[in-house]
Amino acid sequence: MRLLIVTQVLDLEDPILGFFHAWVAEFAQKVEWVHVICLYQGKLSLPSNVSVYSLGKEQGSKSRLLYASRFLALLIRLHRSYDRVFIHMNVEYLILAGWWWRLQGIPTGLWYVHKAVTLRLRIAASFAHIIFSSSKDSFRMTTAKLQIVGHGIEVARYTYRPAPFSKLKLVTVGRISEVKRIKEMLDVCDQLARRDVPFEFSIYGTAITPADKLYLEGLMREFTIRSYGNSVQLHGPVAHSEVPAILSQANVFLNLSRTGSMDKAILEAMAAGVLPVTTNEAFARIVPEVCFVSDYTPAEVADRLARIYAGSEVYRAQLRAEMQEEAQKHSLTALISTLIRRLEKVS
């Protein structure tokens, strides 16, 4: 197979999308050649059978028309250099070129993990030959093209190093935005402080959009009015390669999003033996009862955290074992093999 991959960012150090670099490297181990078209190119360390073409966002360009024209020019340039297409999340590329790939008889696969069903997604889905998602909750559009394949994480990188439970060592990693509900996490910390449950909370992430940056400004004000402020630390963005070391210092991963999508960050925490406590419904049937909160209130989340803290080490070890076993089902190696196998069957 000679594969064309289209994605937003290809950068080993990107704090949000850095994980996809490993996806490309894994694809390269299993196919003859990989061409990658990305909007932004950063630091790379890829096999020799990978060619990368950037649309130029790293050069400061912000013109969508320029991006589109460069993308279409690359399709002409790469004509006959690939026999399958894999689109990662960005439905715009299928809208732009899906008709072309259909005319050329080139099968296309779309990876999409988000509960929103938009007009753009419906148009893109009409062009795709096959659609991949991590769970049923992560793709809400009804279509016979959908294949549920799980997620892909480098489980071997997450070696469990037990962080002592002398206190709750909470961590969250990801984008700083309203949808991640960081403010609600601080409300949970309020509850822990009132109950005299010892804790520290480390927040790793970056604000990307103007709305995110306004949200971050509000969070900074929230930090200043809390008496336990020193127990909460905002560390800013980190490269994806640093996440295993960060998780090794924690014992609970806090995630209060309601996206309904299978969050890769939660799976990484599970692989590292860090117990998740989440409101994300995609994990309702995956994590133990104590780790999933269906009806969010700060008090209810604090109750779950207090139960974990007060439990015996045998109890927590059992929870960790269950989480790590579940995470193994989402190994990157297995996922990429599945994607390739199913793309090969499409004609």
Secondary structure, 3 states (H helix, E strand, C coil): CEEEEEEEEECCCCCCCCCHHHHHHHHHHHCCEEEEEEEEECCCCCCCCEEEEECCHHHCCCCHHHHHHHHHHHHHHCCCCCCEEEEECCHHHHHHHHHHHHHHCCCEEEECCECCCCHHHHHHHHHCCEEEECCHHHECCCCCCEEECCCCECHHHCCCCCCCCCCEEEEEECCCCHHHCHHHHHHHHHHHHHCCCCEEEEEECCCCCHHHHHHHHHHHHHHHCCCCHHHEEEEECCCHHHHHHHHCCCCEEEECCCCCCCCHHHHHHHHCCCEEEECCHHHCCCCCHHHECCCCCHHHHHHHHHHHHHCCHHHHHHHHHHHHHHHHCCEHHHHHHHHHHHHHHCC
